Amino acid sequence: MHALITQEHIDTYQRDGVVLIKGLFADWVDALREGVAANMAAPGPYAAENLLEGEAGRFFDDYCNWTRIAQFEQAARQSPAAEVAADLMGSQTTQLFHDHVLVKEPGTSKPTPWHQDGPYYFVEGAQTVSFWSPLDPVREASLRCVKGSHKWPRAVLPTRWLSETDFYPDEKDFMPVPDPDAEGMEIVEYEMEPGDAVAFHYRMLHGARGNEASARRRAFSLRLLGDDARYVERPRPTSPPFPGHDMKPGQKLREDWFPVVFQR
């Protein structure tokens, strides 16, 4: 396994669906900050501002920009993340699914809603991992994950963050979005330094607090896939949508769009 992690990291990830990896992107913080600045200066087609009129602050996010922002591609291919992902997943390979940038400016009280990433995606598999890495010190605006939720028998209903409407038509196929604080669920969150990373499964229920601090909170995420990940159809366009991909259910994701970034 990579020198950044131990067997305990792997066991924790497999059991809880979430683990902290110290310094995963430590050598990439400055480059990723440059990439985020370039992303915000020239947002991509999926960029969003996630506040309603009258809400204070700014909550920007964007994804699928690694093909045009060199710092994101370099971090995906050259940082330890892909190898560490393979270790955590127990996979021989790591495929890049997409990148994701989330920025909360100071005074942004709005939290990131509780959700699982998996139901928004057109891929399923036990071997999945996301890395969420702050590019600023984080004390109170960190990622929050519900321990063990990646093993729940039903997926959580995906919703649109602003309108809070259902993402797919068949609500009965999902469990309602819970309130982990009110329901006493075990929530994991960490104080983090720039370049640290939370590793979490695509089926992990997670959210994030608002940013009431005096400094901005920039976060960079990588969504990665292992050997058993396969394309699945959803009842409506997914997020990200990846139009025109031409894949069929049960296929591995096409490597010209989703490159293998690590192989043993």
N, C-alpha and C positions, 0 to 999 in steps of 0.2 A: 504494500500500500504506500501511498505518498507520505513523505515525512511529516506533512502538516497534520496528519490524523493518526489515530490509534484504532485498535480493534474496538475500544469502548465507544468511539464515535460511530462506527459502523453498527454496533449492537444497539446503541441509542436510536439511531436513525431508523433501523428496521422495526424496533419496538414502538417508538413514540411518533415516528413520522417527521421529526424535527430535531436538529442538533446545531449548535453553534460551532463554526470553524473560524478560529482566530487567524487573522492575517491572510486570508485566502487571496485577496486582491491588493495586498499591502504595496506591492511594487507597481501597481497599476492605477493608484488613486489619482495622481496628477493627470495622467492620460485620459482616464474616464471623466474627470471633471471637464477637461477640454471637449470631450465628446458630448457631454451633456449640454455644455454651452453652445456647441454647434447645432445640436438637436433643437434646443429652444429657440435659437436664432432662425432656424429653417425647419419648422415642424414637418413631419411626414403626413401622409394622407389619413392616418389613424389617430393623430394627436387629438387630445381632448382637454378642455378646461372643466373641472369637476365641481364647480360651485354654482349654486343658484344665485340669481340676482339679489344683491343685498347681503350675501354672506361674505364675511371678511377674509382677507388673505388671497392666496392663489394656490390651486392644486392642479398642477399640470401633469399629464402623462402621455406617453407615446411609445409605440413598439414597432418592431420589424424594421429597424434602421441599420442593421449591421452591414448591409451591402453597400451603403453610401457613407457611413461614418467609420473611418478606418480604425479609430480607437476601440470601437465595440468589437469589430471583427478580430483585431489583434488580441484583445482580452479573451475572447472565446477560444481562439486557436492556440495562444502562447502562454496564457496564465496556467496555474495548476488546476483550475476549476474543472476542466474536462476529465482529467485523471482522477481527481478526488470524487467527482460524480460517479465514475465507473466503480470506484471502491465502495461508495455508499450504497449504490444500487445492486452491487454484485453482478456487474455486467462486463462483457468483454469489449464492448464498444460504447462510445458516447456520440450521439447525434445532436446537432444544434437545432432546436425548434425555433426559438426567437429570443430577442433581447427586449427589455422593457425598462423605461425610465419613468420615475415618479418623483416629483418635486413639490414639496410643501414649503411655501414661503412663511416667514415669521407671522404670527397672528392668525394662522389658518386653524380655526377651531374644529372644522369638520373632520371627523374620523374617516378612515377608509372602511367601508361597510364589511361586515362579516361575509365571507364567501369561500368557496372552493374554486380553484382555477380549472380543474379537470372538466367540469360540465360545460364550460365555454368552448373547450377545444374539440378538434375532430380526431383526437388520438386517445387510446386507452392502453394501459399496461401497468403491471406492478412496478416496473423499473422506470421511474420518473423522478426527477429532482429539479427544483428551482433554487437558485441562490439569490438572496436579497442582501445587497451590500450597501451600507450607507457611505457616502463620500464626505460626510460631516460627522462629528461626534454626536452620538444619540444617547440621550438619557430618558426622555419621556415621550418621544415620538417614534418609538421602535415598533417593529412588527410584533404582532401578538398571534400566537398559534394555540389551538386547542389540542392538547396532547392526545394522541391515539385516534383522532377523528379520521385519519386516512383509512381506518379499518371499519368505519361505519358501513352497514349493509346497504344503505340507500344514499345517493348523492343529494346534496343540498340544492334547493331550487336556485338556479342562476337568475339574477335580476339585473336590470339596467340601473347604474348607480345614481343617475340624476332623477329619472322619472320614477324609479322604484317599481317598474312594471316587470312582468315575467319576460324572460329572454326567449323561452320556447313555449309553444301552445299547450303542452300536456303537463299541467301542474301536478297532476296525480302521480306522475312518474318520479317525483322528487319529494324529499322531506322539506317541511317549511324551514326557513332560515331561523336558527335558534338565537337566543340571547345568552351567550355563554356566561356573562357576568351575573345576570339574574338567575340563571339556572345552576350556578355553582360549579361550572365545568372547570377543569384544571387547565389554566392558561399559562403558557410559557412565553416570557419576553425577556429581552436582554439589554443591558447597557452595552453599547458597542462603540468601537473606535473606527475611523475610516479604514476601509479595506477588510474589516471583519465581515463574515457572511453567515446568515441563517440559511441552512439547507432544509428544505421542506418538500414533502411529497405533493403531487398535483391534487390529491384528494384531501389535503390538509385544510381544515377550516381555519381561516386566518383573517386578520384585519389590522388596522393600525390606528393609533391615537392621532388626534390633531396635533398641530405644531404650535403650541403656545409660547415657545421659547423665542429668544431675541435673534436667533440665527436660523438660516434656512436649513432644510433637510432634503438633501439630494440623495436619491437611492438608485442604484443600477442593479438590474436583475438579468439573470440568464436562465432560460428554460431549456432543459436538456432531457434527452431520452436514451433509454437503454435497449438491450437486445429484443425484449418482448413487446415493444411499443408497436401498435398497429393502427392504421387508419380506420375510423368508424364514421358512419353517417349520422348526422343530427337532423332534427326536423326543420331547422332553419339555418341560415348562414351563421357560422361560428365566429368567435372572436379570438384570435385574428381570423379573417375570412379566407385568405389565400385563394382568390378566385382563379379558376382555370387550371387547377392542379392536375386533373384527370386521374386521380387515384381511385382505386376500388376498395370496398371494405375488406379488411383482412390483410391488406398489403402493408409492408414496411414503407415508411415515408420516403419519397423519392430523394436520392442523395444529391441531385443537382440543385434542389431547392433547400434541402435540410442536410448539410454536409456532415460526414463523420469527422469529428474533431479530436477523437482519441480512439486508438485500437491497441489492444495488448499484443 
